[in-house]
Amino acid sequence: MKFVSTTLVALICLIIAYACLTVAHAEPLATAEEPSPNHSMGEFCKRLPRSAYQNLERVDDPDSWFQVYQVAAGVKAIYEPHQWQETISYLIEGDSTALLFDTGNGIGDLHGVVKRLTDKPVTVINSHSHYDHVGGNYAFDRIYGMDTEFTTKRQRGIKNKDIAAEVSADALCRPLPKGVSETNHIGRPYTITKRVDDGYVFELGNRAIEVIHIPGHTPDAVALIDRNQGLLWTGDTVYAGPIWLYAPETDLAAYGESLDRLLLELPNIKTLLPAHNTPLVDAQLLPRVAQAFRMVMSGGAKRQESFEGTVIYSVDGESTFSFLLRDNPFSYQRD
């Protein structure tokens, strides 16, 4: 994805509207440095971290760009609360090996955090190949990925001019880590070391994590499921907040089919672990999102014009999420 500053501000305003509905009160960020919210991000920054984090067990780590939380047995959420994307990566450990689901924006030293959290061999798999989920891939030796053209192309990285806005003042709640600036930040290239398919199982040692291919948001989007613990990692397919479905690579028909695919797993799951905003969401959000998306596609959702040819779709009585689509959702073409 690529954002200019005006688009970034518009998106932040949209996210703030949802944050206001879900955050009961503002409190200071728990970091080693006091944040310095700029004008456009002030309201957003005051509401971070979100209230949902108050009930989670914080794991100490010296890197103040990240916050780490123990969210389930053998599962840590690595949260980036100081940048508007609020990305969440997950370290999932078994008895013998570990799996890292996403590597964030590539702004902070995620590899260093992971090394301090576990001494087990770590394999990376990304929820999809957008820049805010593969940013730290370059630092890892084992990266598994789907066998799609989109996945292959994204290995090349992203030039500074296409990603600089992500580290601009409009995107931040505090100063950048040392050595990172708006003029030098890039999406670094990386190499997929093994291709996987739908149904691939990571055997971590007394823990099996299965890959579920859920194209739609991107062609290579995946979920992970741990049926023994009732955990479903949903990436950018389901989360609390405005769900983005406006990128050129988005396929709305495939997205609806993927929601239906995930619904088949509902009896096996208790908790969703999304890739943005909050790391633990009740599993019942999944059928609500699926039902609301059906209403969007059938013309039954409310429509509100947003920015640069996009539209927000929402349904009555639902304040937890909405859908951000291109102006005419029915003009999307399948590849």
C-alpha positions as CSV (number, residue, x, y, z in Angstrom):
1,M,0.0,0.0,0.0
2,K,1.1,3.5,-0.7
3,F,-0.1,6.7,1.1
4,V,0.5,10.4,0.6
5,S,0.2,12.7,3.6
6,T,-3.4,13.8,3.0
7,T,-4.6,10.3,2.6
8,L,-2.7,9.3,5.8
9,V,-4.5,12.1,7.8
10,A,-7.9,11.0,6.4
11,L,-7.3,7.4,7.4
12,I,-6.1,8.4,10.9
13,C,-9.3,10.4,11.4
14,L,-11.3,7.3,10.5
15,I,-9.4,5.2,12.9
16,I,-9.8,7.8,15.7
17,A,-13.5,7.6,15.2
18,Y,-13.5,3.9,16.0
19,A,-10.9,4.2,18.8
20,C,-13.2,6.7,20.5
21,L,-15.9,4.1,20.6
22,T,-13.7,1.4,22.1
23,V,-11.4,3.3,24.5
24,A,-13.0,4.2,27.8
25,H,-10.3,6.7,28.9
26,A,-7.0,8.0,27.9
27,E,-3.8,7.2,29.7
28,P,-0.1,7.8,29.0
29,L,1.9,5.4,26.8
30,A,4.0,3.0,28.9
31,T,7.3,3.6,27.2
32,A,10.8,4.6,28.2
33,E,10.3,7.9,26.4
34,E,7.5,10.3,26.7
35,P,5.6,10.5,23.4
36,S,5.3,13.9,21.6
37,P,2.0,13.7,19.6
38,N,1.9,16.1,16.7
39,H,-1.2,18.1,15.7
40,S,-2.8,15.5,13.4
41,M,-2.1,12.5,15.6
42,G,-2.8,14.1,19.0
43,E,-6.2,12.6,19.7
44,F,-5.1,9.2,18.3
45,C,-2.0,9.1,20.5
46,K,-3.8,10.0,23.6
47,R,-5.9,6.9,23.4
48,L,-3.0,4.5,23.1
49,P,-2.5,1.8,24.2
50,R,-6.1,0.9,23.9
51,S,-8.0,-0.1,27.0
52,A,-8.0,-3.8,25.9
53,Y,-4.3,-3.9,26.9
54,Q,-5.0,-3.1,30.5
55,N,-6.1,-6.6,31.2
56,L,-3.1,-8.3,29.5
57,E,0.1,-9.4,31.1
58,R,2.9,-7.1,30.0
59,V,6.3,-8.7,29.2
60,D,9.3,-6.6,29.9
61,D,11.6,-5.7,27.0
62,P,14.1,-2.9,26.7
63,D,13.1,-1.8,23.2
64,S,10.6,0.9,23.8
65,W,9.3,0.9,20.2
66,F,7.4,-2.3,20.9
67,Q,5.2,-3.5,23.7
68,V,5.1,-7.2,24.3
69,Y,2.1,-9.0,25.9
70,Q,1.5,-12.6,27.0
71,V,-1.9,-13.3,25.3
72,A,-2.2,-17.1,25.6
73,A,-0.1,-20.1,26.6
74,G,3.0,-19.9,24.5
75,V,1.8,-16.9,22.6
76,K,3.2,-13.4,22.8
77,A,1.8,-10.4,21.0
78,I,4.4,-7.8,19.8
79,Y,2.6,-4.5,19.4
80,E,3.8,-1.3,17.7
81,P,1.7,1.3,19.5
82,H,3.6,4.4,18.4
83,Q,2.8,4.3,14.7
84,W,-0.7,4.7,13.2
85,Q,-0.9,1.2,11.8
86,E,-0.8,-0.4,15.3
87,T,0.5,-3.6,13.9
88,I,0.7,-6.7,16.0
89,S,3.0,-9.6,15.3
90,Y,2.8,-12.9,17.2
91,L,5.5,-15.2,18.5
92,I,4.0,-18.7,18.9
93,E,6.1,-21.3,20.7
94,G,6.0,-25.0,21.0
95,D,8.4,-27.2,22.9
96,S,11.1,-27.3,20.2
97,T,10.5,-24.5,17.7
98,A,8.8,-21.1,17.4
99,L,6.7,-19.5,14.7
100,L,6.6,-15.7,14.1
101,F,3.4,-14.6,12.4
102,D,4.3,-11.2,10.7
103,T,7.2,-9.0,11.3
104,G,5.6,-5.5,11.5
105,N,6.6,-2.3,9.8
106,G,10.4,-2.7,9.8
107,I,10.8,0.5,11.8
108,G,12.1,-1.0,15.1
109,D,14.4,-4.0,15.7
110,L,11.8,-6.8,15.9
111,H,14.5,-9.5,15.4
112,G,16.2,-8.3,18.6
113,V,13.0,-8.5,20.5
114,V,12.3,-12.0,19.3
115,K,15.8,-13.1,20.2
116,R,15.3,-11.9,23.7
117,L,11.9,-13.7,24.0
118,T,13.0,-17.1,22.8
119,D,16.1,-19.2,22.2
120,K,14.2,-21.6,20.0
121,P,14.6,-21.7,16.2
122,V,12.2,-19.2,14.6
123,T,10.3,-19.5,11.3
124,V,8.5,-16.6,9.9
125,I,5.2,-16.7,8.0
126,N,3.3,-13.6,7.1
127,S,-0.4,-13.1,7.3
128,H,0.0,-11.4,3.9
129,S,2.7,-9.4,2.0
130,H,1.7,-5.8,2.7
131,Y,4.6,-3.7,3.9
132,D,3.3,-3.3,7.4
133,H,3.5,-7.1,7.9
134,V,6.7,-8.0,6.2
135,G,8.9,-5.1,7.3
136,G,11.2,-7.1,9.5
137,N,11.4,-10.2,7.3
138,Y,14.9,-9.3,6.1
139,A,16.4,-10.0,9.5
140,F,15.2,-13.7,9.6
141,D,16.8,-16.8,7.9
142,R,13.6,-18.9,7.5
143,I,10.6,-17.3,5.9
144,Y,7.8,-19.4,4.6
145,G,5.2,-18.0,2.2
146,M,2.3,-18.8,-0.1
147,D,3.1,-19.7,-3.7
148,T,1.5,-16.7,-5.4
149,E,2.7,-14.0,-7.8
150,F,1.8,-11.3,-5.3
151,T,4.1,-13.0,-2.6
152,T,6.9,-13.3,-5.1
153,K,6.8,-9.6,-6.2
154,R,6.6,-8.3,-2.6
155,Q,10.0,-9.9,-1.8
156,R,11.6,-7.0,-3.8
157,G,10.9,-4.5,-1.1
158,I,9.5,-0.9,-1.3
159,K,11.4,2.3,-2.3
160,N,11.6,5.2,0.2
161,K,9.3,7.4,-1.9
162,D,6.5,4.9,-1.6
163,I,6.8,4.3,2.2
164,A,8.3,7.5,3.7
165,A,4.8,8.7,4.8
166,E,4.7,5.8,7.3
167,V,7.5,7.4,9.3
168,S,6.4,11.0,8.8
169,A,5.2,13.2,11.7
170,D,1.6,12.5,10.6
171,A,2.1,8.8,11.3
172,L,3.8,8.8,14.7
173,C,3.1,9.2,18.4
174,R,6.8,9.5,19.4
175,P,10.3,9.9,17.9
176,L,11.5,7.2,15.6
177,P,14.2,4.7,16.7
178,K,17.7,5.8,16.3
179,G,18.9,5.6,12.7
180,V,15.4,5.6,11.1
181,S,14.2,8.7,9.3
182,E,11.7,9.8,6.7
183,T,14.5,10.1,4.1
184,N,16.0,6.6,4.6
185,H,13.1,4.3,5.6
186,I,12.5,1.6,3.0
187,G,10.8,-1.8,2.8
188,R,13.8,-4.0,2.7
189,P,13.9,-7.0,0.3
190,Y,13.8,-10.5,1.7
191,T,13.8,-14.1,0.4
192,I,11.1,-16.7,0.8
193,T,12.9,-19.9,1.7
194,K,10.0,-22.3,1.4
195,R,6.6,-22.2,-0.2
196,V,3.6,-23.6,1.6
197,D,0.0,-24.3,0.6
198,D,-3.4,-24.3,2.3
199,G,-3.5,-26.9,5.0
200,Y,0.3,-26.9,5.7
201,V,0.9,-27.7,9.4
202,F,3.8,-26.3,11.5
203,E,4.8,-28.9,14.1
204,L,6.4,-26.8,16.8
205,G,6.7,-29.6,19.4
206,N,3.5,-30.6,21.2
207,R,1.8,-27.8,19.2
208,A,0.4,-27.9,15.7
209,I,-0.4,-24.7,13.8
210,E,-2.3,-25.1,10.5
211,V,-2.2,-22.6,7.6
212,I,-5.6,-21.6,6.1
213,H,-5.4,-19.8,2.8
214,I,-8.0,-16.9,2.9
215,P,-7.5,-14.8,-0.2
216,G,-9.4,-11.5,-0.5
217,H,-7.6,-8.8,1.3
218,T,-4.6,-9.9,-0.8
219,P,-4.1,-13.0,-3.0
220,D,-1.7,-14.5,-0.4
221,A,-3.6,-13.8,2.8
222,V,-3.6,-16.6,5.4
223,A,-5.0,-17.4,8.8
224,L,-3.4,-19.7,11.3
225,I,-5.3,-22.0,13.6
226,D,-4.5,-23.8,16.8
227,R,-7.5,-26.1,17.3
228,N,-6.2,-27.5,20.6
229,Q,-6.2,-24.0,22.2
230,G,-9.1,-22.6,20.2
231,L,-7.0,-19.8,18.7
232,L,-7.4,-18.3,15.2
233,W,-5.0,-15.7,13.9
234,T,-6.9,-13.7,11.3
235,G,-4.3,-11.2,9.9
236,D,-6.1,-8.3,8.1
237,T,-9.2,-10.3,7.2
238,V,-11.0,-9.8,10.5
239,Y,-10.2,-7.2,13.2
240,A,-11.9,-4.5,15.3
241,G,-11.8,-1.3,13.3
242,P,-12.2,-0.2,9.7
243,I,-11.4,-3.3,7.6
244,W,-9.5,-2.2,4.5
245,L,-10.7,-3.7,1.2
246,Y,-9.7,-1.0,-1.3
247,A,-6.2,-2.0,-2.5
248,P,-5.8,-2.9,-6.2
249,E,-5.0,-6.5,-5.2
250,T,-8.2,-6.9,-3.1
251,D,-10.8,-9.4,-4.4
252,L,-14.1,-8.9,-2.8
253,A,-15.7,-12.2,-4.0
254,A,-12.7,-14.1,-2.7
255,Y,-12.9,-12.2,0.6
256,G,-16.5,-13.3,1.1
257,E,-15.6,-16.9,0.3
258,S,-12.8,-16.7,2.8
259,L,-15.0,-15.4,5.6
260,D,-17.3,-18.4,4.9
261,R,-14.3,-20.7,5.0
262,L,-13.3,-19.3,8.4
263,L,-16.9,-19.7,9.7
264,L,-16.5,-23.4,9.3
265,E,-13.9,-23.3,12.0
266,L,-16.1,-21.4,14.4
267,P,-16.9,-24.5,16.6
268,N,-13.1,-25.0,17.0
269,I,-12.2,-21.5,18.1
270,K,-12.6,-19.3,21.2
271,T,-10.5,-16.3,20.4
272,L,-9.4,-14.3,17.3
273,L,-5.9,-12.8,17.2
274,P,-5.9,-10.0,14.6
275,A,-2.9,-8.2,13.1
276,H,-4.0,-4.7,14.1
277,N,-5.3,-2.7,17.1
278,T,-6.1,-5.3,19.7
279,P,-4.6,-8.8,20.1
280,L,-7.5,-10.7,21.6
281,V,-11.1,-10.5,20.1
282,D,-14.0,-12.7,20.9
283,A,-14.6,-15.3,18.2
284,Q,-18.2,-14.1,17.7
285,L,-16.8,-11.1,15.8
286,L,-16.2,-13.4,12.9
287,P,-19.9,-14.2,12.1
288,R,-20.8,-10.5,12.7
289,V,-18.2,-9.4,10.1
290,A,-19.4,-12.1,7.7
291,Q,-23.0,-11.1,8.0
292,A,-22.2,-7.4,7.6
293,F,-20.1,-8.1,4.5
294,R,-23.1,-10.0,3.0
295,M,-25.1,-6.8,3.6
296,V,-22.5,-4.7,1.8
297,M,-22.5,-7.0,-1.2
298,S,-26.3,-7.1,-1.4
299,G,-26.7,-3.3,-1.1
300,G,-28.0,-3.4,2.5
301,A,-25.2,-1.5,4.2
302,K,-25.0,2.3,4.9
303,R,-22.6,4.1,2.5
304,Q,-20.5,7.1,3.4
305,E,-18.0,8.7,1.1
306,S,-14.5,8.8,2.5
307,F,-11.2,9.9,0.8
308,E,-9.8,9.6,-2.7
309,G,-12.5,7.5,-4.3
310,T,-13.1,5.3,-1.2
311,V,-16.4,4.6,0.7
312,I,-17.0,3.4,4.2
313,Y,-19.7,0.8,4.5
314,S,-21.3,0.1,7.9
315,V,-24.4,-1.6,9.3
316,D,-26.9,-0.4,11.9
317,G,-26.0,-1.4,15.5
318,E,-22.4,-2.3,14.7
319,S,-19.7,0.1,16.0
320,T,-16.8,-2.4,16.3
321,F,-15.9,-2.5,12.6
322,S,-16.7,-1.1,9.2
323,F,-15.5,-1.8,5.7
324,L,-13.4,0.7,3.6
325,L,-13.8,-0.1,-0.1
326,R,-13.3,1.5,-3.4
327,D,-16.1,3.8,-4.6
328,N,-18.0,1.0,-6.4
329,P,-17.5,-2.4,-4.8
330,F,-19.2,-4.1,-7.6
331,S,-16.5,-3.0,-10.1
332,Y,-13.8,-5.1,-8.5
333,Q,-12.5,-7.7,-11.0
334,R,-11.1,-11.1,-10.1
335,D,-7.6,-11.8,-11.5
